[in-house]
Amino acid sequence: MSQPAVFIDRDGTINVNVHHLHRVEDLQLIPGAAEAIAKLNTAGYFVIIITNQSAIARGLLTEEGLAEIHTELERLLASQNATINAIYHCPHHPDYGDKITCACRKPSPTMLQQAAADHTLDLSRSFMIGDNYSDLQAGWNAGCQSALVRTGYGEQVIAKTNAENKQKISYIGDDLLDVANWITDQRHLPPAPS
């Protein structure tokens, strides 16, 4: 049986947004983020980070450097009983490096779809959380509900989003913990398959 997932953007949603984070020492969790992920773990959601990492295409970061950042991120979360089940990243950017116009960069749903195939996940019962409009679009394009956090670029996104698109956003939360509370509230749990 496929299970629901919560897909979470990284920068500005889980950790403090540092412009093109490329040094482990600059990694800092947003308050409440670990508690939010632990809550989602307890509720039975598969938790996956979905992140665009154009710092690689820009030559600011290597795949090895990104792996070090993610190892430290997982360590910080684990110290607060929070577990990330998988991490998917897009290293491309159409304007930098090899100037690849790829299929994986958000707002494309490809990373979510790949995760669903790899881990037998039910996208129709899943959520995408982020601080950018491309996060919301990736979720919608994959058939998930999308929620926006006010951290990171969230406030700017709210200010720029028209009324019609605001109505498509399932929930706007102060931060990841607020959204996790909304998801795990019994009224918002996705229905189990019949």
C-alpha positions as CSV (number, residue, x, y, z in Angstrom):
1,M,0.0,0.0,0.0
2,S,1.4,3.4,-0.9
3,Q,1.7,5.9,1.9
4,P,1.4,9.7,2.0
5,A,4.4,11.9,2.1
6,V,5.3,15.5,3.1
7,F,7.8,17.0,0.6
8,I,9.6,19.9,2.1
9,D,11.8,22.6,0.5
10,R,15.1,23.1,2.3
11,D,16.3,26.7,2.3
12,G,14.0,29.2,4.0
13,T,11.7,26.3,5.1
14,I,13.8,24.0,7.2
15,N,17.0,26.0,7.5
16,V,17.6,29.8,7.5
17,N,17.9,31.0,4.0
18,V,21.6,31.9,3.2
19,H,22.1,33.1,-0.3
20,H,23.4,30.0,-2.1
21,L,24.3,28.0,1.0
22,H,27.6,26.4,0.3
23,R,29.4,26.1,3.7
24,V,28.4,23.7,6.4
25,E,29.1,26.3,9.1
26,D,26.4,28.6,7.7
27,L,23.7,25.9,8.1
28,Q,21.2,26.9,10.8
29,L,17.8,25.4,11.5
30,I,14.7,27.6,11.6
31,P,13.3,27.4,15.2
32,G,10.6,24.7,15.3
33,A,11.6,23.0,12.1
34,A,13.0,19.9,13.8
35,E,9.9,19.7,16.0
36,A,7.7,19.9,12.9
37,I,9.5,17.1,11.1
38,A,9.4,14.9,14.2
39,K,5.6,15.5,14.4
40,L,5.3,14.5,10.7
41,N,7.4,11.4,11.4
42,T,5.2,10.4,14.4
43,A,2.0,10.9,12.3
44,G,3.3,8.4,9.8
45,Y,4.3,10.6,6.9
46,F,7.3,9.8,4.7
47,V,9.3,13.1,4.9
48,I,11.4,14.1,1.9
49,I,13.4,17.2,1.1
50,I,13.0,18.5,-2.4
51,T,15.5,21.2,-3.2
52,N,16.9,23.2,-6.1
53,Q,20.6,23.6,-5.7
54,S,21.8,26.0,-8.4
55,A,24.9,26.7,-6.3
56,I,26.3,23.6,-8.0
57,A,25.7,24.9,-11.5
58,R,27.1,28.3,-10.4
59,G,30.3,26.6,-9.3
60,L,29.9,27.6,-5.6
61,L,29.3,24.1,-4.4
62,T,30.2,20.5,-5.4
63,E,28.1,17.4,-5.0
64,E,30.4,16.3,-2.2
65,G,30.0,19.7,-0.5
66,L,26.2,19.3,-0.8
67,A,26.4,15.8,0.7
68,E,28.4,17.3,3.7
69,I,25.7,19.9,4.2
70,H,22.9,17.3,4.1
71,T,24.8,15.0,6.5
72,E,25.0,17.9,9.0
73,L,21.4,18.8,8.4
74,E,20.3,15.2,9.2
75,R,22.5,15.2,12.3
76,L,21.0,18.5,13.6
77,L,17.5,17.1,13.0
78,A,18.3,13.7,14.5
79,S,19.5,15.5,17.7
80,Q,15.9,16.6,18.1
81,N,14.4,13.2,17.1
82,A,13.5,14.3,13.6
83,T,14.2,12.1,10.5
84,I,14.4,12.9,6.9
85,N,13.6,9.7,4.8
86,A,15.1,10.9,1.6
87,I,16.6,14.0,-0.1
88,Y,16.3,14.9,-3.8
89,H,18.1,17.8,-5.4
90,C,18.4,19.5,-8.7
91,P,21.9,20.8,-9.4
92,H,21.1,22.5,-12.7
93,H,20.3,26.1,-13.8
94,P,19.4,27.2,-17.3
95,D,21.7,30.3,-17.0
96,Y,24.8,28.9,-15.2
97,G,27.4,26.2,-15.6
98,D,26.4,23.9,-18.4
99,K,23.2,25.9,-18.8
100,I,21.0,22.9,-18.7
101,T,17.3,23.2,-19.1
102,C,16.5,20.1,-17.1
103,A,13.3,18.2,-16.2
104,C,14.0,18.1,-12.5
105,R,14.2,21.8,-11.4
106,K,11.1,23.0,-9.5
107,P,8.5,23.9,-10.5
108,S,8.7,20.7,-12.4
109,P,7.1,17.8,-10.4
110,T,9.9,15.4,-11.5
111,M,11.7,15.1,-8.2
112,L,8.4,14.4,-6.4
113,Q,7.4,11.9,-9.0
114,Q,10.8,10.2,-8.8
115,A,10.5,10.0,-5.0
116,A,7.0,8.6,-5.3
117,A,8.2,5.9,-7.6
118,D,11.3,5.1,-5.5
119,H,9.3,4.8,-2.2
120,T,5.8,3.8,-3.3
121,L,4.2,7.1,-2.2
122,D,0.6,8.3,-2.9
123,L,1.0,11.8,-4.3
124,S,-2.7,12.5,-4.1
125,R,-2.5,12.2,-0.3
126,S,0.7,14.1,0.0
127,F,1.8,17.7,0.7
128,M,4.5,20.0,-0.6
129,I,5.7,22.7,1.7
130,G,7.9,25.6,0.8
131,D,8.6,29.3,0.9
132,N,8.6,30.0,-2.9
133,Y,6.0,29.9,-5.6
134,S,8.1,27.2,-7.5
135,D,7.6,24.9,-4.5
136,L,3.8,25.4,-4.6
137,Q,3.8,24.8,-8.3
138,A,5.9,21.6,-8.0
139,G,3.4,20.3,-5.5
140,W,0.4,21.2,-7.7
141,N,2.0,19.7,-10.8
142,A,2.6,16.5,-8.9
143,G,-1.0,16.3,-7.7
144,C,-0.3,17.2,-4.1
145,Q,-1.7,19.9,-1.8
146,S,0.7,22.8,-1.4
147,A,1.3,24.9,1.7
148,L,3.4,28.1,2.0
149,V,5.5,29.2,5.0
150,R,6.0,32.8,5.8
151,T,9.7,32.2,6.6
152,G,12.4,32.6,3.9
153,Y,10.8,34.2,0.8
154,G,7.3,33.4,2.0
155,E,6.2,36.9,2.9
156,Q,7.4,38.2,-0.5
157,V,5.6,35.4,-2.3
158,I,2.3,36.2,-0.5
159,A,2.7,39.9,-1.5
160,K,3.2,39.0,-5.2
161,T,0.5,36.2,-5.5
162,N,-2.8,37.2,-7.0
163,A,-6.1,36.3,-5.3
164,E,-6.9,33.4,-7.7
165,N,-3.5,31.7,-7.0
166,K,-3.8,32.4,-3.3
167,Q,-7.0,30.3,-3.3
168,K,-5.1,27.4,-4.7
169,I,-2.7,27.4,-1.7
170,S,-4.0,24.8,0.8
171,Y,-2.6,26.6,3.8
172,I,-0.3,29.5,4.6
173,G,1.5,29.0,7.9
174,D,3.9,31.1,10.0
175,D,6.6,28.4,9.7
176,L,7.1,24.7,9.2
177,L,5.8,23.8,12.6
178,D,2.6,25.7,12.0
179,V,2.1,23.8,8.7
180,A,2.9,20.5,10.3
181,N,0.3,21.1,13.0
182,W,-2.2,21.9,10.3
183,I,-1.4,18.7,8.4
184,T,-1.4,16.4,11.4
185,D,-4.7,17.9,12.7
186,Q,-7.3,15.1,12.2
187,R,-9.4,17.4,10.1
188,H,-6.7,17.7,7.5
189,L,-5.3,14.1,7.4
190,P,-5.6,12.7,3.9
191,P,-8.1,9.9,3.6
192,A,-6.8,6.4,3.7
193,P,-7.2,4.4,0.5
194,S,-10.3,2.2,0.5
